[in-house]
């Protein structure tokens, strides 16, 4: 059930990690699987550009008659971990001068020229008002554009057509708040995907493959799962209500043929090694294996918070006051509840099915962790915090 791989560097070291510390790191996650809290987990730790440890533990599908052991090459749904990739793609076009941070979004999407904002007046009635100032590209890149949630958008079948259909629907719906006044999750990254297609004349998936996935060597990352790789795909799991984990088939969480809708934040698949390659490129200041993708100053911009004072990350009732948000990534500004072991200055994101990564520029550490569970708000924070705690316990120099 376990594939553990401590990898000594060419100089015989583990880049400051200890073998005992990495073994204890594995023990912490293996315990979660053995106790039935997780079906599986794959982790990767790198420092100074060297992968020093990989571990895979558990099975692909706990409900299978003959369970298949998880491997470090297993393929996971990474969902919103596409968003930092989208940010990098957008910043490539920013470097080419195709857009500017203070550009109004309606410069590229005329349909958004007359978007209204939904507000509640003093009498408690909902009314529509004009935007104080037009939403900007910086706000679109930082989830402060005024879009929020999925409920209203899903009710309008926003993802049933293509990206143009989505834009047409969004153009008829009011914003949830004045641009720049709040941070709320929503379809901003799908809108970025539409802008990429308009600026480049390419389909979004083709652009990402050509400019990032293929040159970075991310051979198992994409929107379509070939039949030859299906056996490597991990099942989703959830509690059946009695405390027992069962596999849960989720239609639409992967595609065997190209779907009509390909946006910036869903139905993407990857492996820990693939995502490491992207993450290491960011840590390297935009370069990987001799090829430059972004300038170091662009990476610095991406990992610098653009939130105004008093604006905090918010997921439903959860407000994360000690985090900043840059262009596509969250930034640890103070020690954060649920992530108290992450170093200040680290930047990260996660996926709704339980995947996570972080980059620590101070210690030059990259960590990638994958699970696929549905009860993510309960499971991802504790899994990620265990990951951070024991990574840094294992790092001695």
C-alpha positions in Angstrom: 0.0 0.0 0.0 3.0 2.3 0.3 5.6 3.7 -2.1 8.1 5.7 -0.2 11.0 7.3 -2.0 13.6 9.4 -0.1 15.9 10.7 -2.8 19.4 11.7 -2.0 20.9 14.5 -4.1 24.0 14.1 -6.2 26.1 15.2 -3.2 24.6 12.4 -1.0 22.4 14.8 1.1 18.7 15.3 1.6 19.1 19.1 1.3 18.9 19.6 5.0 16.1 17.1 5.7 16.7 14.0 7.8 15.8 10.5 7.0 14.2 10.0 10.4 12.2 13.2 10.0 10.9 12.2 6.6 10.0 8.7 7.9 8.0 10.4 10.7 6.4 12.6 8.1 5.2 9.5 6.3 4.0 7.9 9.5 1.7 10.8 10.2 -0.1 10.4 6.9 -0.1 6.7 6.9 -1.9 6.8 10.2 -4.7 8.9 8.7 -5.1 6.2 6.0 -4.9 3.3 8.4 -7.6 5.0 10.6 -9.9 5.3 7.7 -9.8 9.1 7.6 -8.3 9.2 4.2 -8.4 6.7 1.3 -5.0 7.7 0.1 -2.4 10.4 0.0 0.6 11.2 -2.3 3.2 13.8 -1.1 6.3 15.3 -2.6 9.0 17.4 -0.9 11.7 19.4 -2.7 14.4 21.8 -1.6 16.9 23.8 -3.6 15.4 22.4 -6.8 15.9 18.8 -5.8 13.1 16.4 -5.0 14.2 14.9 -1.7 11.1 12.7 -0.9 8.0 11.2 -2.5 5.5 9.0 -0.7 2.2 7.3 -1.8 0.0 5.4 0.6 -3.5 3.9 0.4 -5.6 2.6 -2.5 -7.2 4.1 -5.5 -10.7 3.0 -4.6 -11.6 1.7 -1.1 -14.9 0.3 -2.5 -13.2 -1.8 -5.2 -13.4 -5.6 -4.9 -9.6 -5.8 -5.5 -8.0 -2.5 -4.2 -5.2 -1.1 -6.3 -2.4 0.5 -4.4 -1.8 4.2 -4.9 1.4 5.2 -6.6 3.4 8.4 -6.8 2.4 8.5 -10.5 -1.3 8.3 -9.7 -3.5 10.9 -11.4 -5.7 13.2 -9.3 -8.3 15.9 -9.9 -6.6 19.1 -8.8 -9.6 21.5 -9.5 -8.6 25.0 -8.4 -4.9 24.3 -8.4 -5.3 25.2 -12.0 -5.8 28.8 -10.9 -2.1 29.5 -10.2 -1.3 28.0 -13.6 -3.9 30.3 -15.1 -2.3 33.3 -13.3 1.1 32.3 -14.8 -0.5 32.1 -18.3 -2.1 35.5 -17.9 1.2 37.0 -16.7 2.9 35.7 -19.8 0.5 37.8 -21.9 1.0 40.7 -19.5 4.7 40.6 -20.1 4.0 40.7 -23.8 2.1 43.9 -23.3 -1.3 42.5 -24.2 -3.0 43.8 -21.1 -2.2 46.0 -18.0 -3.2 45.6 -14.4 -5.3 48.8 -14.4 -7.0 48.1 -17.7 -10.8 47.9 -17.3 -12.0 44.3 -18.0 -14.6 45.7 -20.4 -11.7 46.7 -22.7 -11.4 43.0 -23.5 -15.1 42.1 -22.8 -17.4 44.8 -24.1 -20.4 42.8 -22.7 -19.2 43.8 -19.2 -19.4 47.6 -19.9 -22.8 48.0 -18.1 -22.5 45.5 -15.3 -24.5 46.5 -12.2 -23.9 45.8 -8.6 -26.5 44.3 -6.3 -26.8 46.2 -3.0 -29.2 46.3 -0.1 -30.6 49.7 0.7 -31.5 51.1 4.1 -34.9 49.6 3.9 -33.5 46.1 3.4 -34.6 46.0 -0.3 -32.2 44.8 -3.0 -31.5 47.3 -5.8 -29.0 47.5 -8.6 -26.5 50.4 -8.8 -23.6 51.4 -11.1 -20.1 50.3 -10.4 -18.1 53.0 -8.5 -15.3 52.4 -10.9 -15.1 49.7 -13.6 -13.6 46.4 -12.5 -9.9 46.2 -13.4 -7.8 43.3 -14.6 -5.9 43.4 -11.3 -9.2 42.8 -9.5 -10.1 40.0 -11.9 -6.7 38.4 -11.2 -7.3 38.6 -7.4 -10.9 37.5 -6.9 -12.0 41.1 -6.0 -13.8 41.9 -9.2 -17.3 41.5 -7.7 -18.1 37.9 -8.7 -19.0 35.5 -6.0 -19.8 31.9 -5.4 -21.4 29.4 -7.8 -25.0 29.1 -6.8 -26.5 31.8 -8.9 -24.2 31.0 -11.8 -24.9 27.3 -11.7 -28.6 28.1 -11.6 -28.1 29.9 -14.9 -26.2 26.9 -16.4 -23.1 29.0 -16.9 -20.9 26.1 -17.7 -23.2 24.2 -20.0 -22.0 26.0 -23.2 -18.6 27.4 -24.1 -16.7 30.4 -22.7 -18.6 32.8 -24.9 -21.9 31.4 -23.6 -20.6 32.0 -20.0 -19.7 35.6 -20.8 -23.1 36.2 -22.3 -24.8 34.9 -19.1 -22.4 36.8 -16.7 -23.2 40.0 -18.6 -26.9 39.7 -17.6 -26.1 39.1 -13.9 -25.3 41.8 -11.3 -22.1 41.8 -9.3 -22.3 40.8 -5.7 -20.2 43.7 -4.4 -18.3 46.8 -5.7 -15.1 45.8 -7.4 -12.1 45.9 -5.0 -14.2 46.0 -1.8 -14.2 42.3 -1.0 -12.4 39.1 -1.7 -14.8 36.4 -2.8 -14.4 33.2 -4.8 -16.2 33.1 -8.1 -15.8 32.6 -11.8 -13.0 35.2 -12.3 -10.6 32.6 -13.5 -13.0 31.3 -16.1 -13.3 34.9 -17.3 -9.5 35.0 -17.5 -9.6 31.9 -19.7 -12.0 33.7 -22.1 -9.6 36.7 -22.2 -6.6 34.4 -23.0 -8.6 32.9 -26.0 -9.5 36.4 -27.2 -5.9 37.8 -26.9 -4.2 34.8 -28.5 -6.7 33.4 -30.9 -6.1 29.9 -29.4 -8.3 27.6 -27.4 -7.4 27.8 -23.7 -6.3 24.2 -23.4 -4.1 24.5 -26.5 -2.5 27.7 -25.1 -1.8 26.1 -21.7 -0.4 23.0 -23.4 1.8 24.9 -25.8 3.2 27.5 -23.4 3.3 25.6 -20.0 2.4 21.9 -19.8 4.5 20.6 -22.7 7.7 22.7 -22.3 7.6 22.1 -18.5 7.3 18.4 -19.0 3.9 18.1 -17.3 3.0 15.0 -19.4 0.1 13.9 -17.2 -1.6 17.3 -16.8 -4.6 18.3 -18.9 -8.3 18.4 -19.3 -8.7 15.1 -21.2 -7.8 11.7 -19.7 -6.8 9.2 -22.4 -8.0 5.7 -22.1 -4.4 4.5 -21.6 -4.2 6.5 -18.4 -7.7 5.7 -16.9 -6.3 3.0 -14.6 -4.1 5.6 -12.9 -7.0 8.0 -12.0 -7.8 8.0 -8.3 -11.5 7.7 -7.2 -13.2 10.4 -5.2 -14.1 9.4 -1.6 -16.5 10.6 1.1 -17.9 9.6 4.4 -21.0 7.5 3.9 -22.6 9.0 7.0 -21.5 6.2 9.4 -17.8 7.2 9.5 -16.9 4.8 6.7 -15.1 6.0 3.6 -16.7 5.0 0.3 -15.8 5.9 -3.3 -18.1 8.5 -4.9 -18.3 8.7 -8.7 -18.6 12.3 -9.8 -19.7 12.9 -13.3 -17.9 15.8 -14.9 -14.8 15.6 -12.7 -12.8 14.3 -15.6 -13.2 14.0 -19.3 -12.3 11.3 -21.8 -13.0 13.6 -24.7 -12.6 17.3 -25.0 -15.6 19.0 -23.2 -17.4 22.0 -24.7 -16.6 24.1 -21.6 -12.9 24.4 -20.6 -12.5 27.2 -18.1 -9.8 28.2 -15.6 -10.8 26.3 -12.6 -12.3 22.9 -13.1 -11.9 19.3 -14.5 -8.1 19.5 -14.7 -6.0 16.4 -13.9 -2.3 16.1 -12.7 0.3 14.3 -10.7 2.5 15.5 -7.9 5.6 15.4 -10.1 3.9 17.5 -12.8 2.7 20.1 -10.3 6.2 20.2 -8.7 7.6 21.2 -12.1 5.3 24.1 -12.3 5.9 25.1 -8.7 9.6 24.9 -9.0 9.4 27.2 -12.0 7.7 29.8 -9.8 10.3 29.3 -7.0 13.1 29.7 -9.5 11.8 33.1 -10.5 10.1 31.9 -13.7 12.8 29.6 -15.0 12.9 25.8 -15.2 15.5 23.4 -16.7 17.1 26.2 -18.7 13.9 27.7 -20.2 12.5 31.0 -19.0 8.7 31.3 -18.7 8.3 34.5 -16.7 10.6 37.2 -15.4 11.6 37.2 -11.7 9.9 40.5 -11.1 6.7 39.1 -12.5 6.9 36.2 -9.9 7.5 38.8 -7.2 4.4 40.7 -8.3 2.3 37.5 -8.3 3.2 36.7 -4.7 2.7 40.2 -3.4 -0.8 40.9 -1.9 -2.9 43.3 -3.8 -5.8 43.4 -1.2 -6.8 46.7 0.2 -6.7 47.2 4.0 -9.7 45.4 5.6 -10.3 43.1 2.7 -9.8 39.4 3.7 -10.1 36.0 2.0 -13.6 34.6 2.7 -15.1 31.2 2.0 -18.7 31.1 3.2 -18.5 31.8 7.0 -14.7 31.3 7.0 -12.7 34.5 7.1 -8.9 34.2 6.8 -7.7 37.5 8.1 -4.0 36.7 8.2 -3.7 35.9 4.5 -3.0 38.2 1.6 -3.8 37.4 -2.0 -1.7 38.3 -5.0 -2.2 37.3 -8.6 -3.5 33.7 -8.4 -2.0 32.7 -5.1 -2.6 33.3 -1.4 0.3 34.6 0.7 1.0 33.9 4.4 1.4 37.3 6.0 1.1 36.1 9.6 0.9 32.7 11.2 -2.5 31.4 10.0 -5.0 29.2 11.8 -4.9 25.8 10.1 -1.6 26.6 8.5 0.4 27.7 11.6 3.5 25.9 10.5 3.9 27.7 7.2 6.5 30.3 7.0 5.6 34.0 6.5 6.1 34.8 2.9 5.1 31.3 1.7 2.5 31.2 -1.0 0.0 28.5 -1.8 -3.3 27.3 -3.1 -5.5 24.2 -2.9 -8.1 22.3 -4.9 -11.7 21.5 -3.8 -11.1 17.7 -3.9 -8.2 18.0 -1.4 -5.0 18.8 -3.2 -2.6 21.4 -2.0 0.8 22.9 -2.6 3.0 25.6 -1.1 6.2 27.4 -2.0 8.5 28.7 0.7 10.9 31.2 -0.9 12.9 31.6 2.3 14.0 28.0 2.7 13.6 27.2 -1.0 11.1 24.5 -0.3 8.3 23.2 -2.5 5.7 20.8 -1.1 2.8 19.1 -3.1 0.1 17.0 -1.5 -2.7 15.2 -3.2 -5.9 13.5 -1.8 -9.3 13.3 -3.5 -12.0 13.6 -0.8 -15.3 15.5 -1.0 -15.4 16.9 2.6 -12.5 19.2 1.8 -13.0 22.0 4.4 -12.8 19.5 7.2 -10.0 17.3 5.7 -7.7 19.6 3.7 -6.8 22.1 6.5 -5.8 19.3 9.0 -4.0 17.3 6.3 -2.2 20.4 5.1 -1.3 21.5 8.6 0.0 18.0 9.4 2.0 18.2 6.2 3.5 21.6 7.1 4.2 20.7 10.7 6.2 17.6 9.9 7.9 19.0 6.8 9.6 21.6 9.0 10.2 19.2 11.8 12.2 17.1 9.3 14.1 20.1 8.0 17.2 20.6 10.2 19.5 23.0 8.3 
